[in-house]
Amino acid sequence: MVFPLFKNRIFEFVINNGADKKMNPKSQSPIERIEPPFWYAGMQNKELEILFYGQNIAQFYVSTSVSGIITKVTKTENPNYLFVTINVKVDYASELFFVFKRNNKTIFTQKYSIKQRKENSAERKGFDSSDVIYLLMPDRFANGNGANNNDKNTLEKYNRELAGGRHGGDINGIIQHLDYIESLGVTTLWSTPLCEDNEEEFSYHSYAQSDVYKVDPRFGTNDDYVRLSAALHKRGMKIIHDYVTNHWGLAHWMVQDAPTIDWINTFEEYLQTNHKRTTVIDINAAKIDRKQCIEGWFVPTMPDLNITNPLVLRYLTQNAIWWIEYANLDGLRVDTFNYAEPKQMAQWTKAIMDEYPNFNMVGEITQRNHGILAYWQKDSKTGQIHNYNSNLPSVMDFALCDFLQMVFNEDDGSWDRGMTRIYDSLTFCIPTLTIY
């Protein structure tokens, strides 16, 4: 396999990727993408950083129809990007027009919408210990729309004969079986990621995402996701979004044309994470081991995001908040939480919880030791060794999970087995404030 993103190649790749393409003659606008595609009025954090992407867009001077709201314009080594920071002072729906000039001449304008939030959006209540959460993988659940089994813009095609292939499950299939899910006593649905994963194989799990503002077309559309959320809420049920901060897929458009040389963590040769997550919190760990755990790629098809780059961190923060507002989410499950830099992950978490004080998210901390798990819990005293607070409301309890699997696979009531395993686990968890 060829890895085109090593340090000695990425700069050349970024600068030369399509910079000589000509502008669409039917339109003076080179804009191909705007992210977030729109925003919401009345957010606590008034600052919004808008990404404009298009061939040589950095050549333009940008202003707005409303004087004084642009606070910063960031250009990177890739001329196909402009990051424009604005102050969204309004608490009502409105429209902005960005004016792009060259040589003091207006070349094109771009409308940008600020939408009205749902009533009491900031006060939304997340899932809690009273909820029964059902995890499903959409591609393996139910095929509700055979017409979207394949899509012309995605590489992997439908093949139920292939164990690791696409099997056709989609959002419509979930909606059609909500009666069944609710009949189980479930109150909250957690789906593995639904955003586009355009890898050539094993794309069914969608953890190697190629567009984090777009539902994979083989699952349906963004509107379908909103319909699923609304259908759950109509039943008094909740929805959890599976969010990945640590990595994207090789096919992600921003990996193919990176905004900066350090957008992802790169090395002279491919380096995979060592999965030694204890090194992240061990004050005596070798720096090289910690670095490999955090910066090494999860697998060859999942480039590791560098969240110490402020542009990356802001992008991921705004993307998560956008999905919460857009799909009316009740919670996040955060994939591989402790594979990324803890300081920046704490900032990401705090920014979301500041917007939604009653919200909830659970971090995937794949550790079997309750003392280590406790480190990642919000306000945990064990984090004081590093003066660290993850701001994470809850963590996944893999230690208890392991004991549950043991208990129901053994018929032994001796002093340290059977239900005693669960009792001992829960007793240990009480002072750690770990949420199961």
C-alpha positions in Angstrom: 0.0 0.0 0.0 1.2 3.5 -0.8 0.9 6.2 1.8 1.0 9.6 0.0 0.9 11.7 3.2 4.4 11.4 4.6 6.1 14.6 5.7 8.4 14.6 2.7 5.5 14.5 0.3 2.5 16.3 1.9 3.6 19.9 1.1 4.1 19.1 -2.6 0.7 17.3 -2.6 -1.1 20.2 -0.9 0.3 23.0 -3.1 0.0 21.3 -6.4 -3.3 19.5 -6.1 -5.4 21.1 -8.8 -4.2 24.7 -8.3 -4.0 25.2 -12.1 -7.7 24.3 -12.7 -9.7 27.0 -14.4 -12.7 28.6 -12.9 -16.2 27.5 -14.0 -16.9 29.9 -17.0 -20.6 29.9 -16.1 -19.9 31.3 -12.7 -17.2 33.6 -11.3 -17.4 31.7 -8.0 -14.8 28.9 -7.5 -16.4 27.8 -4.3 -16.9 24.0 -4.1 -17.6 23.7 -0.4 -18.7 25.8 2.6 -18.5 24.3 6.1 -20.5 24.5 8.2 -23.0 24.9 5.4 -25.1 27.1 7.6 -25.2 28.0 11.3 -27.6 28.9 14.0 -28.5 32.1 15.8 -28.4 32.5 19.6 -25.5 30.2 20.3 -23.5 31.0 23.5 -20.2 31.1 21.6 -20.8 33.9 19.1 -17.6 33.2 17.2 -17.9 31.0 14.0 -15.2 30.0 11.7 -16.4 29.3 8.1 -14.4 27.2 5.8 -14.5 28.3 2.1 -13.0 25.7 -0.3 -12.3 26.2 -4.0 -9.5 26.5 -6.5 -7.2 29.3 -5.6 -9.8 30.9 -3.4 -7.1 32.4 -1.2 -6.4 35.0 -3.9 -9.6 36.9 -3.0 -10.1 39.6 -0.4 -13.3 38.8 1.5 -15.8 41.1 3.2 -19.4 40.9 4.2 -22.7 42.7 3.7 -22.7 43.5 7.4 -19.8 45.7 8.4 -17.5 44.7 11.2 -18.5 41.1 11.8 -15.4 39.5 10.2 -12.9 39.2 13.0 -10.2 37.1 11.3 -9.3 35.7 7.9 -6.8 32.7 7.9 -5.0 31.6 4.8 -2.9 28.5 4.8 -0.2 27.1 2.6 -2.9 25.5 0.5 -4.4 28.3 -1.7 -7.7 26.4 -2.0 -8.8 27.3 1.5 -10.0 30.4 3.3 -11.0 30.2 7.0 -13.2 33.3 7.8 -14.1 34.0 11.4 -17.2 36.0 12.1 -19.0 37.2 15.2 -22.6 36.0 15.0 -24.3 38.6 17.2 -27.8 38.1 16.1 -30.3 35.9 18.0 -32.7 35.5 15.1 -32.6 33.9 11.6 -30.8 36.0 9.0 -28.7 35.9 5.9 -25.2 37.2 5.2 -23.6 37.9 1.9 -19.8 37.4 1.6 -18.2 39.6 -1.0 -15.1 38.2 -2.7 -12.9 40.8 -4.5 -9.7 40.8 -6.6 -7.9 44.0 -7.5 -10.7 46.0 -5.8 -13.3 44.5 -8.1 -16.1 42.3 -6.8 -15.8 38.9 -8.5 -18.6 37.1 -6.8 -20.8 37.0 -3.7 -21.9 34.1 -1.6 -25.0 33.8 0.6 -24.7 32.3 4.0 -27.7 31.5 6.2 -28.0 31.9 10.0 -31.0 29.7 11.0 -33.3 29.8 13.9 -32.6 27.2 16.6 -35.3 24.9 17.9 -37.1 26.3 21.0 -35.1 25.6 24.2 -32.3 23.9 22.2 -29.6 24.9 24.7 -31.6 23.3 27.6 -32.0 19.9 25.9 -31.6 17.0 28.3 -29.3 14.2 27.4 -29.5 10.5 28.1 -28.9 9.3 31.6 -28.8 6.2 33.8 -32.5 5.7 33.5 -32.2 5.1 29.8 -31.9 1.7 28.0 -29.6 2.2 25.1 -29.8 0.0 22.0 -26.7 -0.1 19.8 -27.1 -1.0 16.1 -24.9 -1.0 13.0 -27.2 0.4 10.2 -25.7 -1.6 7.3 -26.4 -4.8 9.3 -29.8 -4.0 10.7 -32.5 -3.6 8.0 -32.7 -2.7 4.4 -35.6 -0.3 4.1 -34.8 1.2 0.7 -33.2 -1.1 -2.0 -32.8 1.9 -4.3 -29.9 3.2 -2.3 -27.9 -0.1 -2.0 -25.4 1.4 -4.4 -24.4 5.0 -5.2 -22.6 6.3 -8.2 -20.3 8.5 -6.1 -19.2 5.8 -3.6 -16.7 3.1 -4.4 -17.9 0.0 -2.5 -21.0 -1.7 -3.9 -23.7 -3.9 -2.4 -22.6 -7.5 -1.9 -24.4 -9.5 0.7 -22.2 -12.5 -0.2 -19.1 -10.8 1.1 -18.8 -11.0 4.9 -17.1 -7.6 5.1 -19.0 -6.0 2.3 -22.1 -3.7 2.2 -25.2 -5.5 3.1 -27.8 -2.8 2.4 -29.1 -1.7 5.8 -30.1 2.0 6.0 -31.9 4.7 7.9 -35.3 3.8 6.4 -34.8 0.3 7.7 -34.3 1.6 11.2 -37.4 3.8 11.0 -39.5 0.9 9.8 -38.5 -1.2 12.8 -38.9 1.3 15.6 -41.9 -0.6 16.9 -39.6 -3.6 17.4 -36.9 -1.6 19.1 -39.3 0.1 21.4 -40.9 -3.2 22.3 -37.6 -4.3 23.8 -37.9 -1.6 26.4 -35.3 0.6 24.7 -35.5 4.3 25.3 -32.4 5.5 23.4 -30.9 4.5 20.0 -27.2 4.6 19.4 -26.2 4.0 15.9 -22.6 3.5 14.7 -21.5 6.4 12.4 -23.8 7.4 9.6 -21.5 9.8 7.8 -20.1 8.9 4.4 -17.3 6.3 4.3 -15.9 6.1 0.8 -13.2 3.4 1.3 -13.0 0.7 -1.4 -13.7 -2.1 1.1 -14.9 -2.6 4.7 -16.8 0.7 4.5 -19.9 -0.7 6.2 -18.8 0.4 9.7 -18.3 4.1 8.6 -15.5 4.8 11.1 -13.2 5.9 8.2 -15.4 8.9 7.2 -14.9 10.8 4.0 -17.4 13.6 4.6 -18.5 14.5 8.1 -21.3 16.8 7.0 -23.0 14.2 4.9 -24.9 11.0 5.6 -23.5 8.1 3.5 -25.9 7.9 0.5 -26.1 4.1 1.0 -27.7 4.9 4.4 -29.9 7.6 3.0 -29.8 11.4 3.2 -29.3 14.1 5.9 -33.1 14.6 5.8 -33.6 10.9 6.5 -31.4 11.2 9.6 -33.6 14.2 10.7 -36.7 12.0 10.1 -35.2 9.2 12.3 -34.5 11.7 15.1 -38.0 13.1 14.9 -39.6 9.6 14.8 -37.7 8.7 18.0 -38.7 11.9 19.8 -42.3 11.4 18.8 -42.2 8.1 20.8 -40.5 9.8 23.7 -37.2 8.1 22.8 -33.7 9.6 22.3 -30.9 9.4 19.8 -27.1 9.2 20.3 -24.7 10.2 17.5 -21.4 8.3 17.2 -18.7 10.9 16.8 -15.1 10.3 15.8 -12.5 12.9 16.7 -9.4 10.9 16.3 -9.3 10.0 12.6 -11.0 10.2 9.3 -10.7 7.9 6.2 -8.1 8.2 3.5 -10.8 9.2 1.0 -11.9 12.2 3.1 -11.8 15.2 0.8 -9.7 17.2 3.3 -7.1 14.4 3.4 -6.9 14.3 -0.3 -6.3 18.1 -0.4 -5.1 19.0 3.1 -5.5 22.6 4.3 -2.2 22.6 6.2 0.9 20.4 6.2 0.0 19.3 9.8 -3.7 18.7 9.4 -3.1 15.1 10.0 -0.2 13.5 11.9 2.5 12.4 9.5 5.8 10.6 9.6 8.7 9.7 7.4 7.2 6.2 7.2 3.8 4.8 8.1 3.4 4.6 11.9 0.5 2.8 13.5 -0.6 3.6 17.0 0.8 1.2 19.6 -2.6 1.2 21.4 -0.7 1.7 24.7 -3.3 4.1 26.1 -1.8 4.0 29.6 1.1 6.0 28.3 -1.2 8.9 27.7 -1.7 9.5 31.5 1.5 7.9 32.9 3.9 10.6 34.1 6.8 8.2 33.8 5.9 6.9 30.3 8.6 7.3 27.5 7.7 10.2 25.4 8.1 8.2 22.2 5.6 5.6 23.4 3.1 8.3 24.3 3.6 10.1 20.9 3.1 6.8 19.0 -0.1 6.1 20.9 -1.6 9.5 20.2 -0.2 10.4 16.8 0.1 6.9 15.1 -2.7 6.0 12.7 -5.4 3.6 14.0 -5.1 1.6 10.8 -3.6 2.3 7.4 -6.9 3.6 6.0 -7.6 6.0 8.9 -5.3 9.0 8.9 -4.8 10.5 12.4 -6.1 14.0 12.9 -3.9 16.5 14.6 -6.2 18.3 17.0 -3.3 20.4 18.4 -3.8 22.4 15.2 -6.4 25.0 16.2 -8.0 24.9 12.8 -8.6 21.1 13.2 -9.9 21.5 16.7 -12.3 24.3 15.7 -13.5 22.3 12.7 -14.4 19.3 14.8 -16.0 21.3 17.5 -18.3 23.2 15.1 -19.1 20.0 13.3 -20.3 18.3 16.4 -22.4 21.3 17.5 -23.9 21.5 14.0 -25.1 17.9 14.1 -26.6 18.4 17.6 -28.6 21.4 16.3 -29.4 20.0 12.8 -30.5 16.5 13.9 -31.8 17.4 17.3 -29.5 15.0 19.1 -29.7 13.9 22.7 -26.1 12.7 23.1 -22.8 11.8 21.7 -20.8 8.6 21.9 -17.2 9.7 21.3 -15.0 7.1 19.6 -11.4 6.5 20.7 -11.5 9.4 23.1 -8.2 8.7 24.7 -6.3 8.3 21.5 -6.0 12.0 20.9 -4.3 14.8 22.9 -6.1 15.0 26.2 -5.8 18.8 26.5 -7.5 19.5 23.2 -10.1 16.7 23.8 -11.0 18.4 27.0 -11.4 21.7 25.2 -13.6 20.1 22.5 -15.8 18.5 25.2 -16.1 21.7 27.2 -17.1 23.7 24.2 -20.0 21.4 23.5 -21.1 21.1 27.2 -21.0 24.9 27.5 -23.5 25.1 24.7 -25.7 22.4 26.2 -25.3 22.2 30.0 -27.8 19.3 30.4 -26.4 17.3 27.4 -24.6 14.0 27.8 -21.8 12.3 26.0 -19.9 9.1 26.8 -16.3 8.6 25.9 -14.9 5.3 24.6 -12.0 4.7 27.1 -11.0 1.1 26.2 -9.4 0.3 29.6 -10.2 -2.6 32.0 -8.8 -0.9 35.1 -11.3 1.3 37.1 -8.5 3.5 38.4 -7.5 4.4 34.8 -11.1 4.8 33.7 -11.7 7.2 36.6 -8.9 9.5 35.2 -11.1 10.4 32.2 -14.3 11.1 34.2 -15.2 14.8 34.6 -14.0 16.3 37.9 -12.2 13.1 38.8 -9.6 13.5 41.6 -7.3 11.0 39.8 -6.8 13.6 37.0 -5.3 16.0 39.5 -1.9 14.4 39.0 -1.8 16.2 35.7 -4.0 19.1 36.8 -6.4 17.6 34.2 -10.1 17.6 33.8 -11.5 15.9 30.7 -15.0 17.6 31.1 -16.4 14.3 29.9 -19.7 13.6 31.7 -19.5 9.8 31.4 -17.1 7.0 30.3 -17.7 3.5 28.9 -17.1 0.9 31.7 -15.3 -1.9 29.9 -14.2 -3.4 33.2 -17.9 -4.0 34.2 -18.6 -5.2 30.6 -15.9 -7.9 30.9 -17.4 -9.1 34.2 -20.9 -9.3 32.8 -19.6 -11.5 30.0 -17.9 -13.8 32.5 -20.9 -14.0 34.8 -23.3 -15.2 32.2 -20.8 -17.8 30.9 -20.1 -19.5 34.1 -22.1 -21.5 36.6 -20.0 -21.0 39.7 -21.2 -19.3 42.8 -17.9 -19.4 44.7 -16.7 -16.4 46.7 -15.0 -14.6 43.8 -17.2 -15.7 40.9 -20.7 -15.4 39.6 -22.6 -12.3 40.7 -19.8 -11.5 43.1 -17.8 -10.2 40.2 -20.4 -7.6 39.4 -20.8 -6.6 43.1 -17.0 -6.1 43.4 -16.9 -4.1 40.2 -19.7 -1.8 41.2 -18.4 -1.4 44.7 -15.1 -0.3 43.3 -16.8 2.1 40.9 -18.7 4.1 43.5 -15.9 6.5 44.4 -14.7 6.9 40.8 -18.1 8.3 39.6 -17.8 6.1 36.5 -21.1 5.9 34.6 -22.0 2.5 33.2 
